[in-house]
Amino acid sequence: MLPPTWTMRWSDYRDHLIGEGLGTKTISRYVRWVRDADEWLQKRGLSLDEATATQIREWSEERVRNSHSCRGQASAALGHYWRSIGRLQAPFKAIRIPPAPEYESQAIDEDEVRAVVKVALGWWPQGTVVLCGLYLALRRFEIAKMEWERFSTDLEWYTVTGKYDKTKALPVHPILQEELAERRGRGWVFPGRFPGTHVTEATVWEWTKVVGRAAGLSDLRTHQLRHTALTTANDTLRDLRAVQQFARHSDPATTAIYTRVRKQQLQRVAEALDYL
């Protein structure tokens, strides 16, 4: 059990993070990073409140995975902590953050998605979960928490609350409307094992794999459904703003990632390099 002073310390830090407008998951991650650094330093007779750049560098090299996201989170977490106690010029920048990776769409090919849809149609609930990802571009937790009351009366619109509590009404594709019409009820669209609960994200993940294997894909993952939906829309419409709204992205640069670069396109690039 933590001493009372520690309990108050973390409570104050959490309150600071809430005041900064951070979400629940981010707050939990930040508290874990700061507590890890604090425990690592205490074992060496050092203080987090007065830690030097060298000490923070040593902690991060030993305890923080060398990825852009992990190192960035750890640096931000410590920066918030030191600001919360009024320490100026704190050494959170001592954590070396590698460059962000170049993100690429992980959409499945057109032939593969046709096979997946063909298998998913009429397969409740596993197939319907996959169709919700492909036709609404929902994230895994958003699929798990789908509610019938969030659909419009005619099933033409679905209101989703996603990351950072952003809420958006999305149009429902006619194929998905037809799949859902026969099952329409109240409460959770995909109920869990116990009354009043919805399925877990792990269940959504597993159902996606099951449908993928039935369609001939060895390892179909839930996030690929969203990638496929947004990539297909981007490639077909060439309307970045509209797809951005559907994806619920705040930055159009994020949406721009979702596009396929086909071999024919690369060939045209090579052919364009005509210098003679």
C-alpha positions as CSV (number, residue, x, y, z in Angstrom):
1,M,0.0,0.0,0.0
2,L,1.3,3.5,-0.9
3,P,2.2,5.9,2.0
4,P,-0.4,8.7,2.4
5,T,2.1,11.3,1.0
6,W,2.5,9.2,-2.2
7,T,-1.2,8.8,-2.5
8,M,-1.7,12.6,-2.3
9,R,1.2,13.1,-4.7
10,W,-0.3,10.9,-7.5
11,S,-3.7,12.4,-6.8
12,D,-2.4,15.9,-7.3
13,Y,-0.6,14.8,-10.5
14,R,-3.8,13.2,-11.9
15,D,-5.7,16.4,-11.1
16,H,-3.1,18.4,-13.0
17,L,-3.5,16.1,-16.0
18,I,-7.3,16.4,-15.9
19,G,-6.9,20.2,-15.8
20,E,-4.8,19.9,-18.9
21,G,-7.7,18.3,-20.7
22,L,-6.1,14.9,-21.1
23,G,-8.2,11.7,-21.5
24,T,-8.5,8.9,-19.0
25,K,-6.2,6.4,-20.9
26,T,-3.5,9.1,-21.5
27,I,-3.6,10.0,-17.8
28,S,-3.1,6.4,-16.8
29,R,-0.1,6.0,-19.1
30,Y,1.5,9.2,-17.9
31,V,1.1,8.2,-14.2
32,R,2.7,4.8,-15.0
33,W,5.7,6.5,-16.7
34,V,6.2,8.9,-13.8
35,R,5.9,6.3,-11.1
36,D,8.3,4.1,-13.0
37,A,10.9,6.9,-13.2
38,D,10.3,7.7,-9.5
39,E,10.8,4.1,-8.3
40,W,13.9,3.7,-10.5
41,L,15.5,6.8,-9.1
42,Q,14.5,6.0,-5.5
43,K,16.3,2.7,-5.7
44,R,19.4,4.7,-6.4
45,G,18.9,7.1,-3.6
46,L,17.8,9.9,-6.1
47,S,14.8,12.2,-6.3
48,L,12.5,12.6,-9.2
49,D,11.7,16.2,-8.2
50,E,15.4,17.1,-8.5
51,A,16.6,14.6,-11.1
52,T,19.3,15.7,-13.5
53,A,19.3,15.3,-17.3
54,T,21.9,12.5,-17.0
55,Q,19.8,10.6,-14.6
56,I,16.7,10.9,-16.7
57,R,18.7,9.9,-19.8
58,E,19.9,6.7,-18.0
59,W,16.4,5.9,-16.8
60,S,14.9,6.2,-20.3
61,E,17.6,4.2,-21.9
62,E,17.1,1.4,-19.5
63,R,13.4,1.4,-19.0
64,V,11.7,3.0,-22.0
65,R,11.3,1.2,-25.3
66,N,13.1,3.0,-28.1
67,S,10.1,3.9,-30.1
68,H,8.7,7.3,-31.1
69,S,5.5,6.8,-29.2
70,C,6.9,5.3,-26.0
71,R,9.7,7.8,-25.6
72,G,7.4,10.7,-26.6
73,Q,4.9,9.6,-23.9
74,A,7.5,9.3,-21.2
75,S,8.9,12.8,-22.0
76,A,5.5,14.4,-22.0
77,A,4.6,12.6,-18.8
78,L,7.7,13.9,-16.9
79,G,7.2,17.3,-18.4
80,H,3.7,17.5,-17.0
81,Y,4.8,16.2,-13.7
82,W,7.6,18.8,-13.2
83,R,5.2,21.6,-14.3
84,S,2.7,20.4,-11.7
85,I,5.2,20.9,-8.9
86,G,6.5,24.2,-10.3
87,R,9.9,23.0,-11.5
88,L,11.2,25.2,-14.3
89,Q,13.7,24.1,-17.0
90,A,13.2,20.5,-16.1
91,P,15.2,17.9,-18.1
92,F,12.4,16.0,-19.9
93,K,14.1,16.7,-23.2
94,A,17.0,14.5,-22.0
95,I,14.9,11.5,-23.3
96,R,16.0,10.8,-26.8
97,I,12.9,10.4,-29.1
98,P,13.5,8.6,-32.4
99,P,11.9,10.0,-35.5
100,A,8.2,9.1,-36.1
101,P,7.8,6.1,-38.5
102,E,6.4,6.7,-41.9
103,Y,2.8,5.4,-41.6
104,E,1.3,3.5,-44.5
105,S,-2.2,2.2,-45.2
106,Q,-2.7,-1.4,-44.1
107,A,-5.7,-1.9,-46.3
108,I,-6.2,-5.3,-47.8
109,D,-6.4,-5.7,-51.5
110,E,-9.6,-5.3,-53.5
111,D,-9.9,-9.0,-54.3
112,E,-9.3,-9.8,-50.6
113,V,-12.0,-7.4,-49.4
114,R,-14.5,-8.8,-51.8
115,A,-13.9,-12.3,-50.5
116,V,-14.2,-11.0,-46.9
117,V,-17.5,-9.3,-47.6
118,K,-18.9,-12.3,-49.4
119,V,-18.1,-14.5,-46.4
120,A,-19.3,-12.0,-43.8
121,L,-22.8,-11.4,-45.3
122,G,-25.4,-13.2,-43.3
123,W,-22.9,-14.4,-40.7
124,W,-24.1,-13.0,-37.3
125,P,-22.5,-11.7,-35.2
126,Q,-18.9,-12.4,-36.5
127,G,-19.5,-11.3,-40.0
128,T,-21.6,-8.3,-39.0
129,V,-18.7,-7.1,-36.8
130,V,-16.4,-7.2,-39.9
131,L,-19.0,-5.4,-42.0
132,C,-19.3,-2.6,-39.4
133,G,-15.5,-2.1,-39.7
134,L,-15.6,-2.1,-43.5
135,Y,-18.7,0.1,-44.0
136,L,-18.5,2.5,-41.1
137,A,-14.7,2.5,-40.6
138,L,-15.2,2.0,-36.9
139,R,-12.3,1.2,-34.5
140,R,-12.3,-2.0,-32.5
141,F,-13.6,-0.4,-29.3
142,E,-16.2,1.5,-31.2
143,I,-17.5,-1.7,-32.7
144,A,-17.6,-3.4,-29.3
145,K,-19.7,-0.6,-27.8
146,M,-22.2,-0.2,-30.7
147,E,-25.7,0.6,-29.4
148,W,-29.0,0.2,-31.3
149,E,-30.3,3.6,-29.9
150,R,-27.5,5.3,-31.7
151,F,-29.0,4.4,-35.1
152,S,-31.6,6.6,-36.7
153,T,-35.1,5.1,-37.1
154,D,-34.4,4.1,-40.7
155,L,-30.9,2.8,-39.9
156,E,-29.5,5.3,-42.4
157,W,-27.3,7.1,-39.8
158,Y,-25.2,5.9,-36.9
159,T,-23.8,8.3,-34.2
160,V,-20.5,7.1,-32.9
161,T,-18.4,8.5,-30.0
162,G,-14.8,7.7,-30.6
163,K,-11.3,8.8,-29.5
164,Y,-11.1,12.0,-27.4
165,D,-14.9,11.7,-27.0
166,K,-15.5,13.0,-30.5
167,T,-19.1,12.3,-31.6
168,K,-20.1,12.1,-35.3
169,A,-23.1,10.9,-37.2
170,L,-22.1,8.6,-40.0
171,P,-24.1,7.4,-43.0
172,V,-24.7,3.6,-43.0
173,H,-24.2,1.8,-46.3
174,P,-27.3,0.0,-47.6
175,I,-25.7,-3.4,-47.4
176,L,-25.0,-2.9,-43.7
177,Q,-28.5,-1.5,-43.2
178,E,-29.9,-4.7,-44.6
179,E,-27.7,-6.9,-42.4
180,L,-28.7,-5.0,-39.3
181,A,-32.5,-4.6,-40.0
182,E,-33.3,-8.2,-39.1
183,R,-31.4,-8.1,-35.9
184,R,-32.5,-4.7,-34.6
185,G,-33.3,-4.6,-30.9
186,R,-32.4,-2.5,-27.9
187,G,-29.2,-2.0,-25.9
188,W,-25.9,-3.3,-27.2
189,V,-25.7,-4.4,-30.8
190,F,-23.2,-7.1,-29.8
191,P,-24.1,-8.2,-26.3
192,G,-21.6,-9.8,-24.0
193,R,-21.8,-13.0,-22.1
194,F,-23.4,-11.4,-19.0
195,P,-26.6,-9.3,-18.9
196,G,-26.1,-5.6,-19.6
197,T,-22.6,-6.0,-21.0
198,H,-21.2,-5.7,-24.5
199,V,-18.6,-7.9,-26.1
200,T,-14.9,-7.1,-25.4
201,E,-12.4,-5.7,-27.8
202,A,-10.6,-9.0,-27.7
203,T,-13.8,-10.8,-28.9
204,V,-14.1,-8.3,-31.8
205,W,-10.5,-9.0,-32.6
206,E,-11.0,-12.8,-32.6
207,W,-14.2,-12.7,-34.6
208,T,-12.4,-10.6,-37.3
209,K,-9.7,-13.3,-37.5
210,V,-12.3,-16.0,-37.8
211,V,-14.0,-14.3,-40.7
212,G,-10.7,-13.5,-42.3
213,R,-9.6,-17.2,-42.2
214,A,-12.9,-18.2,-43.7
215,A,-12.2,-15.8,-46.6
216,G,-8.7,-17.2,-47.1
217,L,-6.7,-14.5,-45.1
218,S,-4.4,-16.0,-42.5
219,D,-4.3,-12.9,-40.2
220,L,-7.0,-10.3,-40.8
221,R,-6.9,-7.7,-38.0
222,T,-9.6,-5.3,-36.9
223,H,-7.6,-2.1,-37.7
224,Q,-7.2,-3.3,-41.3
225,L,-11.0,-3.0,-41.7
226,R,-10.9,0.7,-40.9
227,H,-7.8,1.1,-43.1
228,T,-9.5,-0.6,-46.0
229,A,-12.7,1.5,-45.7
230,L,-10.8,4.8,-45.6
231,T,-8.3,3.8,-48.3
232,T,-11.0,2.6,-50.7
233,A,-12.9,5.8,-50.1
234,N,-9.8,7.9,-50.7
235,D,-8.8,6.1,-53.9
236,T,-12.4,6.2,-55.3
237,L,-13.5,9.7,-54.4
238,R,-10.2,11.7,-54.3
239,D,-12.1,13.9,-51.8
240,L,-9.8,14.2,-48.9
241,R,-12.0,16.6,-46.9
242,A,-15.0,14.2,-47.1
243,V,-13.0,11.2,-46.1
244,Q,-11.4,13.1,-43.3
245,Q,-14.9,13.9,-41.9
246,F,-15.9,10.2,-42.3
247,A,-12.7,9.1,-40.5
248,R,-13.2,11.7,-37.8
249,H,-9.6,12.9,-38.1
250,S,-8.7,16.4,-36.9
251,D,-5.7,16.6,-39.3
252,P,-6.1,16.0,-43.0
253,A,-2.5,14.8,-43.1
254,T,-3.6,11.7,-41.1
255,T,-6.3,10.9,-43.6
256,A,-3.9,11.3,-46.5
257,I,-2.0,8.3,-45.3
258,Y,-4.9,6.1,-46.3
259,T,-4.3,5.5,-50.0
260,R,-2.9,2.7,-52.1
261,V,0.2,3.0,-54.3
262,R,-0.4,0.5,-57.0
263,K,2.3,-1.0,-59.2
264,Q,0.7,0.6,-62.2
265,Q,1.1,4.0,-60.5
266,L,4.8,3.4,-59.8
267,Q,5.3,2.3,-63.4
268,R,3.8,5.6,-64.6
269,V,6.2,7.5,-62.4
270,A,9.1,5.6,-64.0
271,E,7.7,6.3,-67.5
272,A,7.4,10.0,-66.7
273,L,11.1,10.2,-66.2
274,D,11.8,10.8,-69.9
275,Y,14.9,12.9,-70.2
276,L,15.7,12.4,-73.9
